Amino acid sequence: MEKVDKKEVFQSVANMEEHLSHFYRELVQLKQRVSELLEENHQLQIENAHLRRRLEQLLEAWEEEKRKETKHGKKLIDIGEGYDNLARLYQEGFHICHVHYGSVRTEGDCLFCLSFLNKK
């Protein structure tokens, strides 16, 4: 039978305990970060839903104005408040294009948004 070195076994247990303690601290930090990300995601979902509703309102108002002007034989010259609001949203850093509407622009200008803004 092999002779078990008590000091070596105790040191191994102490090392395992230290590793477990380290992993536990990392787990607590990770759990905190996940909680923060979930809260941020929830806030962004609320903001996105708000922006989508606002865009729908603006587009409906714009379409209604367009229908009225078309009905009365007028050409749509002034794009109006809806366009201004979309341009403002774009300047505030949000996509206004159909591809990524409502999401935050992270990589500069979006060609889809710009082409939408340049339509007259």
Phi and psi restraints in degrees (value plus and minus 20) as a CYANA .aco file:
   2 GLU   PHI     -98.1   -58.1
   2 GLU   PSI     126.1   166.1
   3 LYS   PHI    -106.9   -66.9
   3 LYS   PSI     104.9   144.9
   4 VAL   PHI    -109.2   -69.2
   4 VAL   PSI     105.1   145.1
   5 ASP   PHI    -102.5   -62.5
   5 ASP   PSI      91.5   131.5
   6 LYS   PHI     -81.3   -41.3
   6 LYS   PSI     -56.7   -16.7
   7 LYS   PHI     -85.5   -45.5
   7 LYS   PSI     -60.4   -20.4
   8 GLU   PHI     -86.2   -46.2
   8 GLU   PSI     -62.4   -22.4
   9 VAL   PHI     -83.8   -43.8
   9 VAL   PSI     -65.3   -25.3
  10 PHE   PHI     -81.2   -41.2
  10 PHE   PSI     -61.8   -21.8
  11 GLN   PHI     -83.8   -43.8
  11 GLN   PSI     -60.6   -20.6
  12 SER   PHI     -81.9   -41.9
  12 SER   PSI     -63.9   -23.9
  13 VAL   PHI     -84.3   -44.3
  13 VAL   PSI     -62.4   -22.4
  14 ALA   PHI     -82.7   -42.7
  14 ALA   PSI     -61.6   -21.6
  15 ASN   PHI     -83.0   -43.0
  15 ASN   PSI     -63.3   -23.3
  16 MET   PHI     -82.8   -42.8
  16 MET   PSI     -61.5   -21.5
  17 GLU   PHI     -82.1   -42.1
  17 GLU   PSI     -61.9   -21.9
  18 GLU   PHI     -83.8   -43.8
  18 GLU   PSI     -63.5   -23.5
  19 HIS   PHI     -83.1   -43.1
  19 HIS   PSI     -64.5   -24.5
  20 LEU   PHI     -82.6   -42.6
  20 LEU   PSI     -59.9   -19.9
  21 SER   PHI     -82.9   -42.9
  21 SER   PSI     -62.2   -22.2
  22 HIS   PHI     -82.6   -42.6
  22 HIS   PSI     -65.9   -25.9
  23 PHE   PHI     -83.5   -43.5
  23 PHE   PSI     -57.9   -17.9
  24 TYR   PHI     -84.0   -44.0
  24 TYR   PSI     -64.2   -24.2
  25 ARG   PHI     -80.4   -40.4
  25 ARG   PSI     -62.4   -22.4
  26 GLU   PHI     -83.2   -43.2
  26 GLU   PSI     -60.0   -20.0
  27 LEU   PHI     -83.4   -43.4
  27 LEU   PSI     -61.9   -21.9
  28 VAL   PHI     -83.2   -43.2
  28 VAL   PSI     -63.7   -23.7
  29 GLN   PHI     -83.9   -43.9
  29 GLN   PSI     -62.5   -22.5
  30 LEU   PHI     -84.0   -44.0
  30 LEU   PSI     -61.6   -21.6
  31 LYS   PHI     -81.8   -41.8
  31 LYS   PSI     -61.2   -21.2
  32 GLN   PHI     -83.2   -43.2
  32 GLN   PSI     -63.7   -23.7
  33 ARG   PHI     -84.3   -44.3
  33 ARG   PSI     -61.5   -21.5
  34 VAL   PHI     -81.9   -41.9
  34 VAL   PSI     -61.7   -21.7
  35 SER   PHI     -81.2   -41.2
  35 SER   PSI     -63.9   -23.9
  36 GLU   PHI     -83.0   -43.0
  36 GLU   PSI     -62.6   -22.6
  37 LEU   PHI     -85.9   -45.9
  37 LEU   PSI     -58.5   -18.5
  38 LEU   PHI     -84.3   -44.3
  38 LEU   PSI     -60.9   -20.9
  39 GLU   PHI     -84.9   -44.9
  39 GLU   PSI     -65.0   -25.0
  40 GLU   PHI     -81.6   -41.6
  40 GLU   PSI     -62.4   -22.4
  41 ASN   PHI     -81.4   -41.4
  41 ASN   PSI     -61.9   -21.9
  42 HIS   PHI     -82.2   -42.2
  42 HIS   PSI     -65.2   -25.2
  43 GLN   PHI     -81.9   -41.9
  43 GLN   PSI     -61.5   -21.5
  44 LEU   PHI     -87.5   -47.5
  44 LEU   PSI     -55.7   -15.7
  45 GLN   PHI     -83.8   -43.8
  45 GLN   PSI     -61.8   -21.8
  46 ILE   PHI     -83.0   -43.0
  46 ILE   PSI     -66.4   -26.4
  47 GLU   PHI     -82.6   -42.6
  47 GLU   PSI     -61.7   -21.7
  48 ASN   PHI     -83.3   -43.3
  48 ASN   PSI     -63.9   -23.9
  49 ALA   PHI     -82.3   -42.3
  49 ALA   PSI     -61.2   -21.2
  50 HIS   PHI     -81.8   -41.8
  50 HIS   PSI     -65.3   -25.3
  51 LEU   PHI     -84.9   -44.9
  51 LEU   PSI     -58.8   -18.8
  52 ARG   PHI     -83.9   -43.9
  52 ARG   PSI     -63.7   -23.7
  53 ARG   PHI     -82.4   -42.4
  53 ARG   PSI     -62.3   -22.3
  54 ARG   PHI     -84.0   -44.0
  54 ARG   PSI     -61.8   -21.8
  55 LEU   PHI     -83.3   -43.3
  55 LEU   PSI     -62.3   -22.3
  56 GLU   PHI     -80.7   -40.7
  56 GLU   PSI     -62.2   -22.2
  57 GLN   PHI     -81.7   -41.7
  57 GLN   PSI     -64.9   -24.9
  58 LEU   PHI     -84.7   -44.7
  58 LEU   PSI     -63.1   -23.1
  59 LEU   PHI     -86.3   -46.3
  59 LEU   PSI     -59.5   -19.5
  60 GLU   PHI     -83.4   -43.4
  60 GLU   PSI     -63.6   -23.6
  61 ALA   PHI     -83.9   -43.9
  61 ALA   PSI     -61.4   -21.4
  62 TRP   PHI     -85.0   -45.0
  62 TRP   PSI     -64.6   -24.6
  63 GLU   PHI     -82.7   -42.7
  63 GLU   PSI     -61.2   -21.2
  64 GLU   PHI     -82.9   -42.9
  64 GLU   PSI     -64.0   -24.0
  65 GLU   PHI     -82.7   -42.7
  65 GLU   PSI     -61.1   -21.1
  66 LYS   PHI     -83.0   -43.0
  66 LYS   PSI     -62.9   -22.9
  67 ARG   PHI     -83.5   -43.5
  67 ARG   PSI     -62.5   -22.5
  68 LYS   PHI     -81.8   -41.8
  68 LYS   PSI     -65.3   -25.3
  69 GLU   PHI     -88.6   -48.6
  69 GLU   PSI     -57.0   -17.0
  70 THR   PHI     -87.3   -47.3
  70 THR   PSI     -60.2   -20.2
  71 LYS   PHI     -82.3   -42.3
  71 LYS   PSI     -56.4   -16.4
  72 HIS   PHI    -111.2   -71.2
  72 HIS   PSI     -11.4    28.6
  73 GLY   PHI      56.0    96.0
  73 GLY   PSI      -6.0    34.0
  74 LYS   PHI    -112.2   -72.2
  74 LYS   PSI     129.1   169.1
  75 LYS   PHI    -105.8   -65.8
  75 LYS   PSI     126.6   166.6
  76 LEU   PHI     -99.4   -59.4
  76 LEU   PSI      82.0   122.0
  77 ILE   PHI    -117.5   -77.5
  77 ILE   PSI     -71.3   -31.3
  78 ASP   PHI    -111.5   -71.5
  78 ASP   PSI      99.0   139.0
  79 ILE   PHI     -88.3   -48.3
  79 ILE   PSI     -55.7   -15.7
  80 GLY   PHI      74.4   114.4
  80 GLY   PSI    -183.5  -143.5
  81 GLU   PHI     -82.6   -42.6
  81 GLU   PSI     -58.6   -18.6
  82 GLY   PHI     -78.8   -38.8
  82 GLY   PSI     -65.7   -25.7
  83 TYR   PHI     -82.0   -42.0
  83 TYR   PSI     -64.2   -24.2
  84 ASP   PHI     -80.3   -40.3
  84 ASP   PSI     -62.0   -22.0
  85 ASN   PHI     -86.2   -46.2
  85 ASN   PSI     -60.9   -20.9
  86 LEU   PHI     -84.5   -44.5
  86 LEU   PSI     -61.3   -21.3
  87 ALA   PHI     -82.8   -42.8
  87 ALA   PSI     -59.2   -19.2
  88 ARG   PHI     -84.6   -44.6
  88 ARG   PSI     -64.9   -24.9
  89 LEU   PHI     -78.2   -38.2
  89 LEU   PSI     -62.1   -22.1
  90 TYR   PHI     -84.0   -44.0
  90 TYR   PSI     -63.2   -23.2
  91 GLN   PHI     -84.9   -44.9
  91 GLN   PSI     -48.6    -8.6
  92 GLU   PHI     -99.0   -59.0
  92 GLU   PSI     -23.2    16.8
  93 GLY   PHI      83.3   123.3
  93 GLY   PSI      -3.4    36.6
  94 PHE   PHI    -129.8   -89.8
  94 PHE   PSI     129.8   169.8
  95 HIS   PHI     -93.5   -53.5
  95 HIS   PSI     121.9   161.9
  96 ILE   PHI    -140.8  -100.8
  96 ILE   PSI     -18.8    21.2
  97 CYS   PHI    -101.3   -61.3
  97 CYS   PSI     141.9   181.9
  98 HIS   PHI     -88.2   -48.2
  98 HIS   PSI     -39.0     1.0
  99 VAL   PHI     -96.1   -56.1
  99 VAL   PSI     -64.3   -24.3
 100 HIS   PHI    -149.2  -109.2
 100 HIS   PSI       5.5    45.5
 101 TYR   PHI     -68.8   -28.8
 101 TYR   PSI     113.1   153.1
 102 GLY   PHI      67.5   107.5
 102 GLY   PSI     -36.6     3.4
 103 SER   PHI    -103.1   -63.1
 103 SER   PSI     137.4   177.4
 104 VAL   PHI     -96.0   -56.0
 104 VAL   PSI     114.5   154.5
 105 ARG   PHI     -98.7   -58.7
 105 ARG   PSI      99.5   139.5
 106 THR   PHI    -128.3   -88.3
 106 THR   PSI     -36.1     3.9
 107 GLU   PHI    -141.0  -101.0
 107 GLU   PSI      25.0    65.0
 108 GLY   PHI      60.7   100.7
 108 GLY   PSI    -170.4  -130.4
 109 ASP   PHI     -93.1   -53.1
 109 ASP   PSI     130.6   170.6
 110 CYS   PHI    -130.7   -90.7
 110 CYS   PSI     104.9   144.9
 111 LEU   PHI     -83.6   -43.6
 111 LEU   PSI     -54.9   -14.9
 112 PHE   PHI     -84.6   -44.6
 112 PHE   PSI     -65.9   -25.9
 113 CYS   PHI     -83.0   -43.0
 113 CYS   PSI     -65.6   -25.6
 114 LEU   PHI     -83.4   -43.4
 114 LEU   PSI     -59.6   -19.6
 115 SER   PHI     -86.7   -46.7
 115 SER   PSI     -54.6   -14.6
 116 PHE   PHI     -85.6   -45.6
 116 PHE   PSI     -63.6   -23.6
 117 LEU   PHI     -86.7   -46.7
 117 LEU   PSI     -50.1   -10.1
 118 ASN   PHI    -103.9   -63.9
 118 ASN   PSI     -27.3    12.7
 119 LYS   PHI     -92.1   -52.1
 119 LYS   PSI     118.3   158.3
